[in-house]
Amino acid sequence: MPTLTRDIATFTSALALDTLPPQVVEKARTCVLNAFGMGLNGLDTPYVKVAREAVLATEGEVANGATLFGDGRRTTTAGACLANSALFHGRAQEDTCGAAHFGTILVPMLTAMIEVQRLPLDRLIPALVAGYESGGLLEQAFAGKTTPGGFRSTATYGSIAAAAAASRLMGLDAATTAAALANAVSFSGGVLQSFADGTDEWRYQPGIAGRNGLTAAALARAGSVSAPQAIEGKAGFVKAFAGVDVPADLAASLGRDWATLRVTFKPFPVCAFNQTPVTGALKLREALKGETLRAVRVRMNPYETGYAGMDAVGPFNSISGTLMSIPFCIATTLIHGVPDMKRMTTYDDDSVASLVHRTTLIGDPAVPQLCAVIEADTANGTRVHEQRMTSADYAYDRATVSRMLRRIGDEQAVPPEAFTRIEDFADRLPQGAIANAISSFAVRA
């Protein structure tokens, strides 16, 4: 009997470099570049240190294990998933597929597996695509239900994506991959409350998802007996998380509507939903030419305004709070310009705090997702700026990502040679060696 896990597994286990569309291969290279580059730019964020300390306390150092980026010591593959994912997630400028950040899960996990198991590098892109396609299929279909229910897409769909990617890297057949996906379903979850409270649990969710997906695939390879209807069953993934039925033709889009091609990138260190409001606020700021702001109204799609933490008005004491808050992102951008890490971690700016409390957030179904309408009241009247964007506006090519990474690197004092190494690594894929990418962090250190 066909099942969704089997349908997905049949597709992902057959992915190969010579049959993937060239544009999908190129997008995968871009995702690899962005992941490593944002890791380089995030080495001074505190989350990797917390994750690294926890990993070394529980997993210990392991000779010939997986490298802890920016540290140089080695640990278990699972430990590297947690610590290195926290690094790649540190600036919140990871890639985005819908509302999920699969790159922070998949690239660290696959890198650690290749390094430790000495697996062929030409499996990296098919494995990465397997993760984006399996996770992206489910995220696109059900995030509209799971997100309002309080589940974070990265954690909810990430273990499944990781299981598909790990299985493809291991070379598992379709039946074993289906078992891995079923295992991952049972390990899935992750709520949004840390965004509402401005705390850091979300920083570590990608690494946990990676560990869970890796374990799911290892269990399947060892012979675990796993639920065939793990996704569509009466007590399965979709019923439990989304409360709906699975469309009968869901798997039909695999290989036609490529989730990998929907992946987008973030120019600013704020939530994906805040990229467009910040872009609009920068243009409005230029038009205002220093006029005094009396009040601001921001209209956005209710899916975005209803996301945990988006309506927060402070007081703030962490970037986990500021990067989610639409009022804060708008206020600091209108007053100071581009919201770099310094601005996003300044919590005692009275002018920003004052404007935050004079900023009204309005959920408006007439505003499409990834768009924003900003209305600014000044002494000279009301100025309105409508910023309409789609995911295509953020689907940067590799050259654009390189320029973005180097711009941020200038702010973070990252040696240009570090970017040169990861650019060369991404450019040469599937040739080269994983050690070439890992060595870029030694340059940064």
URLIN-V615463 format. One record per residue. N is the residue number from 1. RES is the residue in three letters. BURIAL is b if it has 9 or more other C-alpha atoms within 8 Angstrom, else e. Layout:
n:N res:RES burial:BURIAL
n:N res:RES burial:BURIAL
This chain:
n:1 res:MET burial:e
n:2 res:PRO burial:e
n:3 res:THR burial:b
n:4 res:LEU burial:b
n:5 res:THR burial:b
n:6 res:ARG burial:b
n:7 res:ASP burial:b
n:8 res:ILE burial:b
n:9 res:ALA burial:b
n:10 res:THR burial:b
n:11 res:PHE burial:b
n:12 res:THR burial:b
n:13 res:SER burial:b
n:14 res:ALA burial:e
n:15 res:LEU burial:b
n:16 res:ALA burial:e
n:17 res:LEU burial:b
n:18 res:ASP burial:e
n:19 res:THR burial:e
n:20 res:LEU burial:b
n:21 res:PRO burial:e
n:22 res:PRO burial:e
n:23 res:GLN burial:e
n:24 res:VAL burial:b
n:25 res:VAL burial:b
n:26 res:GLU burial:e
n:27 res:LYS burial:b
n:28 res:ALA burial:b
n:29 res:ARG burial:b
n:30 res:THR burial:b
n:31 res:CYS burial:b
n:32 res:VAL burial:b
n:33 res:LEU burial:b
n:34 res:ASN burial:b
n:35 res:ALA burial:b
n:36 res:PHE burial:b
n:37 res:GLY burial:b
n:38 res:MET burial:b
n:39 res:GLY burial:b
n:40 res:LEU burial:b
n:41 res:ASN burial:b
n:42 res:GLY burial:b
n:43 res:LEU burial:b
n:44 res:ASP burial:e
n:45 res:THR burial:b
n:46 res:PRO burial:e
n:47 res:TYR burial:b
n:48 res:VAL burial:b
n:49 res:LYS burial:b
n:50 res:VAL burial:e
n:51 res:ALA burial:b
n:52 res:ARG burial:b
n:53 res:GLU burial:e
n:54 res:ALA burial:e
n:55 res:VAL burial:b
n:56 res:LEU burial:b
n:57 res:ALA burial:e
n:58 res:THR burial:e
n:59 res:GLU burial:b
n:60 res:GLY burial:b
n:61 res:GLU burial:b
n:62 res:VAL burial:b
n:63 res:ALA burial:e
n:64 res:ASN burial:e
n:65 res:GLY burial:b
n:66 res:ALA burial:b
n:67 res:THR burial:b
n:68 res:LEU burial:b
n:69 res:PHE burial:e
n:70 res:GLY burial:b
n:71 res:ASP burial:e
n:72 res:GLY burial:e
n:73 res:ARG burial:e
n:74 res:ARG burial:b
n:75 res:THR burial:b
n:76 res:THR burial:b
n:77 res:THR burial:b
n:78 res:ALA burial:b
n:79 res:GLY burial:b
n:80 res:ALA burial:b
n:81 res:CYS burial:b
n:82 res:LEU burial:b
n:83 res:ALA burial:b
n:84 res:ASN burial:b
n:85 res:SER burial:b
n:86 res:ALA burial:b
n:87 res:LEU burial:b
n:88 res:PHE burial:b
n:89 res:HIS burial:b
n:90 res:GLY burial:b
n:91 res:ARG burial:b
n:92 res:ALA burial:e
n:93 res:GLN burial:b
n:94 res:GLU burial:b
n:95 res:ASP burial:b
n:96 res:THR burial:b
n:97 res:CYS burial:b
n:98 res:GLY burial:b
n:99 res:ALA burial:b
n:100 res:ALA burial:b
n:101 res:HIS burial:b
n:102 res:PHE burial:b
n:103 res:GLY burial:b
n:104 res:THR burial:b
n:105 res:ILE burial:b
n:106 res:LEU burial:b
n:107 res:VAL burial:b
n:108 res:PRO burial:b
n:109 res:MET burial:b
n:110 res:LEU burial:b
n:111 res:THR burial:b
n:112 res:ALA burial:b
n:113 res:MET burial:b
n:114 res:ILE burial:b
n:115 res:GLU burial:b
n:116 res:VAL burial:b
n:117 res:GLN burial:e
n:118 res:ARG burial:e
n:119 res:LEU burial:b
n:120 res:PRO burial:e
n:121 res:LEU burial:b
n:122 res:ASP burial:b
n:123 res:ARG burial:b
n:124 res:LEU burial:b
n:125 res:ILE burial:b
n:126 res:PRO burial:b
n:127 res:ALA burial:b
n:128 res:LEU burial:b
n:129 res:VAL burial:b
n:130 res:ALA burial:b
n:131 res:GLY burial:b
n:132 res:TYR burial:b
n:133 res:GLU burial:b
n:134 res:SER burial:b
n:135 res:GLY burial:b
n:136 res:GLY burial:b
n:137 res:LEU burial:b
n:138 res:LEU burial:b
n:139 res:GLU burial:b
n:140 res:GLN burial:b
n:141 res:ALA burial:e
n:142 res:PHE burial:b
n:143 res:ALA burial:b
n:144 res:GLY burial:b
n:145 res:LYS burial:b
n:146 res:THR burial:b
n:147 res:THR burial:b
n:148 res:PRO burial:b
n:149 res:GLY burial:e
n:150 res:GLY burial:b
n:151 res:PHE burial:b
n:152 res:ARG burial:b
n:153 res:SER burial:b
n:154 res:THR burial:b
n:155 res:ALA burial:b
n:156 res:THR burial:b
n:157 res:TYR burial:b
n:158 res:GLY burial:b
n:159 res:SER burial:b
n:160 res:ILE burial:b
n:161 res:ALA burial:b
n:162 res:ALA burial:b
n:163 res:ALA burial:b
n:164 res:ALA burial:b
n:165 res:ALA burial:b
n:166 res:ALA burial:b
n:167 res:SER burial:b
n:168 res:ARG burial:b
n:169 res:LEU burial:b
n:170 res:MET burial:e
n:171 res:GLY burial:e
n:172 res:LEU burial:b
n:173 res:ASP burial:e
n:174 res:ALA burial:b
n:175 res:ALA burial:b
n:176 res:THR burial:b
n:177 res:THR burial:b
n:178 res:ALA burial:b
n:179 res:ALA burial:b
n:180 res:ALA burial:b
n:181 res:LEU burial:b
n:182 res:ALA burial:b
n:183 res:ASN burial:b
n:184 res:ALA burial:b
n:185 res:VAL burial:b
n:186 res:SER burial:e
n:187 res:PHE burial:e
n:188 res:SER burial:b
n:189 res:GLY burial:b
n:190 res:GLY burial:b
n:191 res:VAL burial:b
n:192 res:LEU burial:b
n:193 res:GLN burial:e
n:194 res:SER burial:b
n:195 res:PHE burial:b
n:196 res:ALA burial:b
n:197 res:ASP burial:e
n:198 res:GLY burial:b
n:199 res:THR burial:b
n:200 res:ASP burial:b
n:201 res:GLU burial:e
n:202 res:TRP burial:b
n:203 res:ARG burial:b
n:204 res:TYR burial:b
n:205 res:GLN burial:b
n:206 res:PRO burial:b
n:207 res:GLY burial:b
n:208 res:ILE burial:b
n:209 res:ALA burial:b
n:210 res:GLY burial:b
n:211 res:ARG burial:b
n:212 res:ASN burial:b
n:213 res:GLY burial:b
n:214 res:LEU burial:b
n:215 res:THR burial:b
n:216 res:ALA burial:b
n:217 res:ALA burial:b
n:218 res:ALA burial:b
n:219 res:LEU burial:b
n:220 res:ALA burial:b
n:221 res:ARG burial:b
n:222 res:ALA burial:e
n:223 res:GLY burial:e
n:224 res:SER burial:e
n:225 res:VAL burial:e
n:226 res:SER burial:b
n:227 res:ALA burial:e
n:228 res:PRO burial:b
n:229 res:GLN burial:b
n:230 res:ALA burial:b
n:231 res:ILE burial:b
n:232 res:GLU burial:b
n:233 res:GLY burial:b
n:234 res:LYS burial:e
n:235 res:ALA burial:e
n:236 res:GLY burial:b
n:237 res:PHE burial:b
n:238 res:VAL burial:b
n:239 res:LYS burial:b
n:240 res:ALA burial:e
n:241 res:PHE burial:b
n:242 res:ALA burial:b
n:243 res:GLY burial:e
n:244 res:VAL burial:e
n:245 res:ASP burial:e
n:246 res:VAL burial:e
n:247 res:PRO burial:e
n:248 res:ALA burial:e
n:249 res:ASP burial:e
n:250 res:LEU burial:e
n:251 res:ALA burial:b
n:252 res:ALA burial:e
n:253 res:SER burial:b
n:254 res:LEU burial:b
n:255 res:GLY burial:e
n:256 res:ARG burial:e
n:257 res:ASP burial:e
n:258 res:TRP burial:b
n:259 res:ALA burial:b
n:260 res:THR burial:b
n:261 res:LEU burial:b
n:262 res:ARG burial:b
n:263 res:VAL burial:b
n:264 res:THR burial:b
n:265 res:PHE burial:b
n:266 res:LYS burial:b
n:267 res:PRO burial:e
n:268 res:PHE burial:b
n:269 res:PRO burial:b
n:270 res:VAL burial:b
n:271 res:CYS burial:b
n:272 res:ALA burial:e
n:273 res:PHE burial:e
n:274 res:ASN burial:b
n:275 res:GLN burial:b
n:276 res:THR burial:b
n:277 res:PRO burial:b
n:278 res:VAL burial:b
n:279 res:THR burial:b
n:280 res:GLY burial:b
n:281 res:ALA burial:b
n:282 res:LEU burial:b
n:283 res:LYS burial:b
n:284 res:LEU burial:b
n:285 res:ARG burial:b
n:286 res:GLU burial:e
n:287 res:ALA burial:e
n:288 res:LEU burial:e
n:289 res:LYS burial:e
n:290 res:GLY burial:e
n:291 res:GLU burial:e
n:292 res:THR burial:e
n:293 res:LEU burial:b
n:294 res:ARG burial:b
n:295 res:ALA burial:b
n:296 res:VAL burial:b
n:297 res:ARG burial:b
n:298 res:VAL burial:b
n:299 res:ARG burial:b
n:300 res:MET burial:b
n:301 res:ASN burial:b
n:302 res:PRO burial:b
n:303 res:TYR burial:b
n:304 res:GLU burial:b
n:305 res:THR burial:b
n:306 res:GLY burial:b
n:307 res:TYR burial:b
n:308 res:ALA burial:b
n:309 res:GLY burial:b
n:310 res:MET burial:b
n:311 res:ASP burial:b
n:312 res:ALA burial:b
n:313 res:VAL burial:b
n:314 res:GLY burial:e
n:315 res:PRO burial:e
n:316 res:PHE burial:b
n:317 res:ASN burial:e
n:318 res:SER burial:b
n:319 res:ILE burial:b
n:320 res:SER burial:b
n:321 res:GLY burial:b
n:322 res:THR burial:b
n:323 res:LEU burial:b
n:324 res:MET burial:b
n:325 res:SER burial:b
n:326 res:ILE burial:b
n:327 res:PRO burial:b
n:328 res:PHE burial:b
n:329 res:CYS burial:b
n:330 res:ILE burial:b
n:331 res:ALA burial:b
n:332 res:THR burial:b
n:333 res:THR burial:b
n:334 res:LEU burial:b
n:335 res:ILE burial:b
n:336 res:HIS burial:e
n:337 res:GLY burial:b
n:338 res:VAL burial:e
n:339 res:PRO burial:b
n:340 res:ASP burial:e
n:341 res:MET burial:e
n:342 res:LYS burial:e
n:343 res:ARG burial:e
n:344 res:MET burial:b
n:345 res:THR burial:b
n:346 res:THR burial:e
n:347 res:TYR burial:b
n:348 res:ASP burial:e
n:349 res:ASP burial:e
n:350 res:ASP burial:e
n:351 res:SER burial:e
n:352 res:VAL burial:b
n:353 res:ALA burial:b
n:354 res:SER burial:e
n:355 res:LEU burial:b
n:356 res:VAL burial:b
n:357 res:HIS burial:b
n:358 res:ARG burial:b
n:359 res:THR burial:b
n:360 res:THR burial:b
n:361 res:LEU burial:b
n:362 res:ILE burial:b
n:363 res:GLY burial:b
n:364 res:ASP burial:b
n:365 res:PRO burial:e
n:366 res:ALA burial:e
n:367 res:VAL burial:b
n:368 res:PRO burial:e
n:369 res:GLN burial:b
n:370 res:LEU burial:b
n:371 res:CYS burial:b
n:372 res:ALA burial:b
n:373 res:VAL burial:b
n:374 res:ILE burial:b
n:375 res:GLU burial:b
n:376 res:ALA burial:b
n:377 res:ASP burial:b
n:378 res:THR burial:b
n:379 res:ALA burial:e
n:380 res:ASN burial:e
n:381 res:GLY burial:e
n:382 res:THR burial:e
n:383 res:ARG burial:b
n:384 res:VAL burial:b
n:385 res:HIS burial:b
n:386 res:GLU burial:b
n:387 res:GLN burial:b
n:388 res:ARG burial:e
n:389 res:MET burial:b
n:390 res:THR burial:b
n:391 res:SER burial:b
n:392 res:ALA burial:b
n:393 res:ASP burial:e
n:394 res:TYR burial:b
n:395 res:ALA burial:b
n:396 res:TYR burial:b
n:397 res:ASP burial:e
n:398 res:ARG burial:b
n:399 res:ALA burial:e
n:400 res:THR burial:e
n:401 res:VAL burial:b
n:402 res:SER burial:b
n:403 res:ARG burial:e
n:404 res:MET burial:b
n:405 res:LEU burial:b
n:406 res:ARG burial:b
n:407 res:ARG burial:e
n:408 res:ILE burial:b
n:409 res:GLY burial:b
n:410 res:ASP burial:e
n:411 res:GLU burial:e
n:412 res:GLN burial:e
n:413 res:ALA burial:e
n:414 res:VAL burial:b
n:415 res:PRO burial:b
n:416 res:PRO burial:e
n:417 res:GLU burial:e
n:418 res:ALA burial:b
n:419 res:PHE burial:b
n:420 res:THR burial:e
n:421 res:ARG burial:b
n:422 res:ILE burial:b
n:423 res:GLU burial:b
n:424 res:ASP burial:e
n:425 res:PHE burial:b
n:426 res:ALA burial:b
n:427 res:ASP burial:e
n:428 res:ARG burial:e
n:429 res:LEU burial:b
n:430 res:PRO burial:b
n:431 res:GLN burial:e
n:432 res:GLY burial:b
n:433 res:ALA burial:e
n:434 res:ILE burial:b
n:435 res:ALA burial:e
n:436 res:ASN burial:b
n:437 res:ALA burial:b
n:438 res:ILE burial:b
n:439 res:SER burial:b
n:440 res:SER burial:b
n:441 res:PHE burial:b
n:442 res:ALA burial:b
n:443 res:VAL burial:b
n:444 res:ARG burial:b
n:445 res:ALA burial:e
